[in-house]
Amino acid sequence: MKKPYAPEWFKRAVFYEIYPQSFSDSNNDGIGDLPGITKNLDYIAESGFTALWLNPCFVSPFHDGGYDVADYYQIAPRYGTNNDLKTLVKEALKRNINIILDLVPGHTSIQHPWFTESCRAEKNRYTDRYIWTDEAFGPSPKDFKTVNGYGERDGQYVTNFFYCQPALNFGFAHIDKNCTWQKPSDHPEALATRNEIKKIMRFWLDMGISGFRVDMAHSCIKNDKNFKKNMELWQEIRSMMDNDYKNAVLIAEWPHPQFALKAGFHSAFILPWGEPQSSRLFYQGGPGWERYEKMSGSRNACFFNSTGSGDASIFFEQYLKLYRKTQKYGYMSFVSGNHDLHRLAMNRTPEDLQIIFAFLLTMPGVPFIYYGDEIGMKYINLPSKEGGYFRTGARTPMQWNTKKNAGFSCCTPENLYLPVDPDSSRPCVQEQKKNRKSLLNTVMELVNLRKKHQALQADGEFHLLYCGQNKSPLVYMREDNNEKIMTVLNPLSRAVTIKISDKKIFDIREVLAGKGIEIFSFSDKRAARRSLTIDCAAKAWGIVRIV
């Protein structure tokens, strides 16, 4: 199978996502900042992470945590300066860490100067930079959310999410003849928006940034049911990057990875919504997740729970189809969590989490670990902050040590951006470093194992060996030209034994990591294959090299 083109650093990468305001506060104002990230680069490098994804750090009123940009060319003062970002990039590269930024191309803040000008009654350069209807008092257009009565302009502006996030005008794939305000995606005003986004990307790439995670990448061009025009948009941008920034990457938030990867993205996230629905693997319920519980069928229907009520076969039926379709285009990437999801540790023990990380770090694609997940930080029920709503509880300060504010900041607790987990037994980096069997040390072991074995990296082939309906364990193999590595995962609170037979299995050579797994092999000469009996203790996992 032809492998997709991507920079070599990316194929080997293990990403660490940082929510800037919650990672480390260097000036004790209660808000994390870029110098705080720079200060902790050694921890990131020692943990084995080779790339960082920073959530939006541009100037913003922060009505949606920075996903409402007011100036794409300036770092928000609360995080530092453009020079602070330059310093962070320089120091990260010294440690062989690449940094990507979060690009929000589909909308801005209502405080962006473009939108201020677009609201004016008289026509100007930015009149059509956003999507507006023709009448403030007219009916709301079907399939769009709009705001009317804002500014002096006679019209309603289309929003992408909150009222304060007006949609930029990339045009429409299909024009509704009853809506004279809809223009095609090749209209000069739509192309002007496209070119401005390219200009923004070039600005940061020229500063040394290694690429972008693109927010809502599938929805820039409207009325595009088959994503054809959005795919053309990103193929054009990928071409720009291949020509001028060969070492940079594009990563998509796009619910359908098969379209994102064909659109030119190097990688696309596997998310709880869309395909192939990671909710079937990970999510056990919690604030804001009722919609994903319905997708999965029941509150405890994810595979990685100790009760045995989950079914990995449903997920893998979808996953394998997409894996085969997308292999030559790019990578589907698993995430431990992110700023929009509740914490992976919700309703789980550190033992449960070790099994999940063994999965995340031995699967194909490029894995992304959300800050704090490596120590098992918990979801905290909190009032909404900066448009977070149910997401707020997954954005609390990083827990570094047992000191004041968990080492995040020296400010008074009431001045913190968000409160620290009040639990006296909360996990922290300092204590977990001391414990050889801690979650942090297990994650570090798994990250380094992935980096050491090419078969476990992005391009290693994937073969599902055992995934019974409503059964455990999950068994799969990764391989390249040099080696084969098998992973066995039993999340259940009871022991299980299985027998598998496969022509790809010959013998066990070496146990690389894990606990509670015993494997016995014997030859079946008639079938010209080797069979394995795998005994799994409760909550067991193993990674073994086979020949």
C-alpha positions in Angstrom: 0.0 0.0 0.0 1.3 3.4 -1.0 2.0 5.6 2.1 0.8 9.1 2.3 3.3 12.0 2.0 4.0 13.7 5.3 7.1 15.2 6.9 9.2 12.6 8.7 8.8 14.4 12.1 5.0 14.1 11.8 5.0 10.3 11.0 6.9 9.8 14.3 5.1 12.4 16.3 3.2 12.1 19.6 1.3 15.3 20.1 0.5 17.1 23.4 -2.4 19.5 23.3 -2.1 22.6 25.5 -5.0 24.9 26.5 -2.7 27.9 27.1 -4.7 29.6 29.8 -4.5 26.5 32.0 -1.0 25.1 31.6 1.4 27.2 33.5 1.3 30.8 34.8 4.7 32.6 34.6 3.6 36.0 35.9 1.2 35.0 38.6 -1.9 36.8 37.2 -3.8 33.5 37.4 -3.8 32.8 33.7 -1.4 30.4 31.9 0.8 32.0 29.2 3.4 31.2 26.6 6.5 31.8 28.9 4.9 29.3 31.2 4.8 26.7 28.4 8.5 27.5 27.5 9.4 27.0 31.2 8.0 23.5 31.1 9.4 22.3 27.8 11.8 20.0 29.6 8.9 18.2 31.2 7.2 17.8 27.8 10.4 16.5 26.2 11.1 14.1 29.1 7.6 12.7 28.8 8.4 11.8 25.2 6.1 14.2 23.4 7.5 15.5 20.1 4.9 18.1 19.1 2.6 20.6 20.6 -0.8 21.8 19.5 -1.7 25.1 21.1 -5.3 26.1 21.3 -6.1 29.6 20.0 -3.7 32.2 21.5 -4.6 35.2 19.3 -6.2 38.5 20.4 -9.8 37.7 21.4 -12.6 38.9 23.8 -12.7 35.2 24.8 -16.5 34.7 24.5 -15.6 31.2 23.3 -12.2 30.5 24.9 -10.3 32.2 22.1 -12.3 30.6 19.2 -13.6 34.1 18.5 -10.6 35.8 17.1 -10.3 39.6 17.0 -6.8 39.8 15.4 -5.2 36.8 13.7 -1.8 38.5 13.6 -1.2 39.2 17.3 -0.8 37.0 20.4 -3.4 37.8 23.1 -1.7 40.0 25.7 -2.7 37.7 28.5 -0.5 35.0 26.9 2.4 37.2 26.0 3.7 38.7 22.8 4.6 37.5 19.3 8.2 37.5 20.5 7.2 35.1 23.3 5.9 32.7 20.7 9.1 33.1 18.7 11.0 32.2 21.8 8.8 29.2 22.5 9.2 27.9 19.0 13.0 28.3 19.1 13.3 26.6 22.5 10.9 23.8 21.5 12.9 23.1 18.3 16.1 22.8 20.4 14.3 19.9 22.1 13.1 18.4 18.7 9.5 19.6 19.5 7.4 21.0 16.6 4.5 23.4 17.4 1.2 23.8 15.5 -1.3 26.5 16.1 -5.1 26.4 16.1 -6.5 28.1 13.1 -10.2 29.3 13.2 -10.9 30.2 9.5 -14.7 30.0 9.5 -15.6 32.9 11.7 -14.2 35.7 13.8 -15.3 37.7 16.9 -17.8 40.5 16.5 -14.9 42.7 17.7 -12.7 41.9 14.7 -12.1 45.1 12.7 -13.3 43.3 9.6 -16.7 42.8 11.2 -16.9 46.3 12.5 -16.5 47.6 9.0 -18.9 44.9 7.6 -21.6 46.2 9.9 -21.6 49.7 8.3 -24.4 50.8 6.0 -22.1 52.2 3.4 -20.3 49.7 1.1 -16.6 49.2 1.9 -13.8 46.7 1.5 -15.3 44.4 4.1 -19.0 44.6 3.3 -18.9 41.1 1.9 -16.2 39.6 4.1 -19.0 38.0 6.1 -22.3 36.4 5.2 -25.2 38.8 5.5 -28.8 38.5 4.3 -30.5 41.4 2.6 -33.0 42.4 5.3 -32.8 42.9 9.0 -36.6 42.3 9.2 -36.8 39.5 6.6 -37.4 35.9 7.5 -34.5 33.9 9.0 -32.9 31.8 6.2 -33.5 28.0 6.4 -30.6 25.9 7.7 -28.7 28.9 9.1 -28.5 30.7 12.4 -28.6 34.5 12.1 -28.6 37.6 14.2 -30.5 40.7 13.2 -30.6 44.2 14.6 -26.8 44.4 15.1 -25.1 47.5 13.7 -26.5 50.0 11.2 -26.5 47.6 8.2 -29.9 46.4 7.0 -29.4 42.6 7.2 -28.9 39.6 9.3 -25.4 38.0 9.7 -25.0 34.3 9.7 -23.2 32.7 12.7 -21.3 29.5 12.9 -21.8 28.8 16.6 -22.4 31.5 19.2 -24.0 34.9 18.3 -20.6 36.5 18.6 -19.0 34.3 15.9 -20.1 35.7 12.5 -19.4 33.4 9.6 -16.7 34.6 7.2 -17.7 34.5 3.5 -16.1 31.7 1.6 -19.1 31.5 -0.7 -21.8 28.8 -1.3 -21.4 25.5 -3.1 -25.1 25.6 -4.2 -27.0 28.8 -4.4 -30.6 29.0 -3.2 -32.3 31.0 -6.0 -34.6 32.7 -3.4 -31.5 34.0 -1.5 -29.9 36.8 -3.6 -27.3 37.3 -0.9 -25.7 33.9 -1.5 -22.7 34.0 -3.8 -20.6 31.2 -5.3 -17.3 30.1 -3.8 -15.4 31.6 -6.8 -17.0 35.0 -6.3 -14.3 37.7 -5.9 -15.4 38.5 -2.3 -15.2 34.8 -1.4 -11.8 34.5 -3.0 -10.6 37.6 -1.0 -11.5 35.8 2.2 -9.6 32.7 1.1 -6.6 34.7 0.2 -6.6 36.4 3.6 -6.6 33.1 5.3 -3.6 32.0 3.3 -1.9 35.3 4.2 -2.5 34.6 7.9 -1.1 31.1 7.6 2.0 32.3 5.8 2.6 34.9 8.6 2.8 32.2 11.3 4.6 29.6 9.1 7.3 32.2 8.3 7.7 32.6 12.1 8.6 28.9 12.4 5.3 27.3 13.2 5.0 23.7 11.9 1.4 23.8 10.8 -2.2 24.2 11.9 -5.1 22.3 13.4 -8.1 23.7 11.5 -11.3 24.3 13.4 -14.5 23.2 11.7 -12.6 22.7 8.5 -15.6 21.1 6.7 -17.9 24.1 7.0 -16.2 27.1 5.5 -18.1 27.0 2.2 -21.8 26.7 2.9 -24.5 24.5 1.2 -21.8 21.9 0.4 -23.5 18.6 1.2 -20.9 16.4 -0.4 -18.0 18.6 0.7 -16.7 19.0 -2.8 -16.1 22.7 -2.7 -14.6 22.6 0.8 -12.3 19.8 -0.3 -11.2 22.0 -3.3 -10.5 24.9 -0.9 -8.2 22.8 1.3 -6.5 21.1 -1.6 -5.6 24.5 -2.9 -4.1 25.4 0.5 -2.3 22.1 0.8 -0.7 22.8 -2.6 0.5 26.2 -1.2 2.0 24.4 1.8 3.6 21.6 -0.3 5.2 24.2 -2.5 6.4 26.7 0.1 6.3 24.9 3.5 7.1 21.2 2.9 7.8 20.6 6.6 4.4 21.9 7.8 1.2 20.0 8.3 -2.6 20.5 8.3 -4.8 18.7 10.8 -8.6 18.7 10.4 -11.5 18.9 12.8 -13.8 17.3 10.3 -16.4 14.7 11.4 -15.7 12.5 8.3 -12.0 11.7 8.0 -12.3 10.2 4.6 -13.2 13.6 3.1 -10.7 15.6 5.2 -7.8 13.4 4.1 -8.8 13.5 0.4 -9.0 17.3 0.9 -5.3 17.4 1.6 -5.1 17.3 5.3 -2.2 15.2 6.6 -4.4 14.0 9.5 -8.0 14.1 10.7 -9.2 13.5 14.2 -11.4 10.5 15.2 -14.1 12.2 17.3 -17.2 11.2 19.2 -19.4 12.6 16.5 -19.4 11.7 12.8 -17.4 8.7 11.7 -16.2 6.3 13.1 -17.4 7.6 16.5 -14.8 7.2 19.3 -17.7 7.5 21.8 -18.1 3.8 21.2 -14.7 3.3 22.7 -14.2 5.9 25.4 -17.2 7.9 26.7 -19.1 6.8 29.7 -21.4 9.7 30.1 -21.1 13.0 31.9 -22.2 16.6 31.5 -23.1 17.6 28.0 -22.6 14.1 26.6 -26.1 12.9 26.3 -26.0 13.2 22.5 -23.0 10.9 22.3 -24.5 8.4 24.7 -27.5 8.2 22.3 -25.1 7.5 19.4 -23.5 4.7 21.4 -26.8 3.1 22.4 -26.5 3.3 26.2 -24.7 5.2 29.0 -22.1 2.5 29.5 -21.8 1.2 25.9 -18.2 2.2 25.3 -15.7 -0.7 25.1 -13.2 0.7 27.6 -15.3 0.2 30.7 -14.9 -2.6 33.3 -18.5 -3.9 33.1 -18.3 -5.6 29.7 -21.3 -3.7 28.3 -19.3 -2.1 25.5 -18.8 -3.5 22.0 -15.6 -2.6 20.1 -16.7 -4.5 17.1 -19.2 -1.8 16.2 -16.4 0.8 16.2 -14.0 -1.4 14.3 -16.5 -2.2 11.6 -16.6 1.5 10.7 -12.9 2.1 11.4 -11.6 -0.6 9.2 -13.6 0.6 6.2 -12.3 4.1 6.6 -8.8 2.9 7.3 -8.7 1.1 4.0 -10.2 4.0 2.1 -7.8 6.6 3.6 -4.5 4.8 4.0 -2.9 6.4 0.9 -4.2 9.9 1.7 -3.3 10.6 5.3 -3.8 9.5 8.9 -6.8 9.1 11.2 -5.7 10.3 14.6 -7.0 9.2 18.0 -7.1 11.8 20.8 -7.2 11.1 24.6 -9.5 14.1 24.9 -9.5 17.8 24.1 -10.8 21.2 25.2 -14.3 20.2 23.9 -14.6 16.8 25.6 -14.9 15.7 29.2 -11.8 14.2 30.8 -10.8 10.6 29.9 -10.5 9.9 33.6 -14.2 10.5 34.3 -15.5 7.4 36.1 -12.2 5.6 35.6 -9.3 4.4 37.8 -5.6 4.9 36.8 -5.5 1.2 36.1 -8.3 1.7 33.5 -6.5 4.6 32.0 -3.3 2.6 31.5 -5.2 0.2 29.2 -6.6 3.1 27.2 -3.2 4.7 26.7 -1.8 1.3 25.6 -4.5 1.5 22.9 -4.0 5.1 22.0 -0.2 4.8 21.6 -0.2 1.5 19.6 -2.8 2.4 17.0 -2.1 3.8 13.5 -2.1 7.5 12.8 -0.7 10.3 14.9 -1.8 10.3 18.6 -2.8 13.5 20.5 -2.7 13.6 24.3 -4.6 16.4 26.1 -2.6 18.1 28.8 -3.2 16.5 32.2 -4.6 13.3 30.8 -1.1 11.7 31.2 -1.6 12.0 35.0 -5.3 11.3 35.1 -6.7 14.7 35.8 -10.4 14.6 36.5 -13.3 16.5 35.1 -14.6 19.1 37.6 -18.2 20.3 37.7 -17.9 24.1 37.3 -19.9 27.1 36.2 -19.3 28.1 32.6 -16.2 30.2 31.9 -15.6 32.1 28.7 -18.3 30.1 26.8 -17.1 26.7 28.0 -20.4 25.5 29.5 -20.1 21.7 30.1 -16.6 21.9 28.6 -15.3 24.1 31.4 -14.7 21.2 33.7 -12.0 19.8 31.3 -10.1 23.0 31.2 -8.9 23.4 34.8 -5.2 24.2 35.7 -2.5 21.7 35.2 -1.5 19.9 38.4 2.2 20.1 38.8 2.9 19.5 42.4 1.4 19.5 45.9 2.1 23.2 46.6 -0.3 26.1 46.4 -2.6 26.0 43.3 -1.0 22.7 42.4 2.0 24.6 41.2 0.1 26.2 38.4 0.4 29.8 39.7 1.5 31.7 42.8 -1.5 34.0 42.7 -4.3 34.0 45.3 -6.7 31.1 44.6 -9.6 33.5 43.9 -7.6 35.0 41.0 -7.1 31.8 39.1 -8.5 31.5 35.6 -10.4 28.4 36.9 -10.1 26.7 40.3 -7.8 23.8 40.8 -9.3 20.3 41.5 -10.1 20.7 45.3 -9.6 17.0 46.0 -6.6 16.5 48.4 -5.7 13.3 46.6 -5.7 14.9 43.1 -2.9 13.5 40.9 0.1 15.7 40.1 3.3 15.4 38.1 5.6 15.6 41.1 4.2 12.6 42.9 3.7 10.5 39.9 7.3 10.9 38.8 8.3 9.2 42.0 6.0 6.2 41.5 7.4 3.7 39.0 3.9 2.2 38.4 2.1 5.5 38.1 0.0 6.5 35.1 2.5 9.1 34.1 5.4 6.7 34.0 3.3 4.2 32.1 2.4 6.8 29.5 6.1 7.8 29.2 7.0 4.1 28.7 4.4 3.7 26.0 5.4 6.9 24.2 9.0 5.9 24.2 8.0 2.4 23.0 6.1 3.9 20.1 9.1 6.1 19.2 11.5 3.1 19.3 9.4 0.8 17.1 8.5 2.0 13.6 5.8 -0.6 13.3 3.9 1.3 16.1 4.2 4.6 14.3 1.8 6.3 11.8 2.6 4.1 8.8 2.7 0.7 10.4 0.1 -1.7 8.9 -2.9 -2.6 11.1 -4.5 -6.1 11.4 -7.4 -6.8 13.7 -6.9 -10.3 15.2 -9.7 -10.6 17.8 -12.6 -8.3 18.3 -15.6 -10.4 19.3 -19.1 -8.9 19.6 -19.5 -7.8 23.2 -16.3 -9.6 24.0 -12.9 -9.0 25.4 -9.9 -8.8 24.9 -9.2 -6.6 21.9 -6.2 -8.0 20.0 -4.5 -6.4 17.0 -1.2 -6.4 15.3 1.0 -3.6 13.8 3.7 -4.4 11.4 6.3 -3.0 9.0 9.1 -4.6 7.0 11.1 -5.2 10.1 8.8 -6.4 12.8 5.4 -7.4 14.0 3.9 -6.2 17.3 0.7 -7.5 18.9 -1.4 -5.6 21.5 -3.8 -7.3 23.9 -6.2 -5.2 25.9 -8.7 -6.5 28.5 -10.5 -3.6 30.2 -12.9 -5.9 32.1 -12.9 -6.4 35.9 -12.8 -10.1 35.3 -10.3 -12.5 33.8 -10.8 -13.9 30.3 -9.2 -16.5 28.1 -9.3 -16.7 24.3 -7.8 -18.7 21.5 -6.9 -17.2 18.2 -5.3 -18.6 15.0 -3.9 -16.4 12.2 -1.4 -17.0 9.4 0.3 -13.7 10.4 1.2 -15.1 13.8 4.2 -17.4 14.2 5.7 -17.2 17.7 6.2 -14.8 20.6 9.6 -13.2 20.6 9.5 -10.6 23.4 7.1 -9.0 25.8 7.7 -5.2 25.4 5.3 -3.8 28.0 2.2 -4.7 30.0 0.8 -6.7 32.9 -1.5 -9.6 33.6 -1.1 -11.3 30.1 0.1 -14.8 29.5 0.3 -16.2 26.0 0.9 -19.8 25.0 1.5 -20.8 21.3 1.3 -24.0 19.4 1.6 -25.0 15.8 -1.3 -26.2 13.6 0.6 -28.0 10.9 -2.5 -28.8 8.9 -3.6 -25.2 8.7 0.0 -23.9 8.3 -0.6 -21.4 11.0 0.2 -20.9 14.7 -2.5 -20.7 17.3 -2.4 -18.7 20.5 -4.0 -19.1 23.8 -4.2 -15.8 25.6 -4.9 -15.6 29.4 -5.8 -12.2 30.6 -6.2 -11.2 34.2 -8.7 -8.5 35.1 -7.8 -5.1 33.7 -4.7 -6.5 31.8 -2.8 -5.3 28.8 0.3 -6.5 26.9 2.4 -5.4 24.0 4.5 -8.2 22.5 6.8 -8.7 19.6 6.0 -11.7 17.4 7.6 -13.5 14.6 
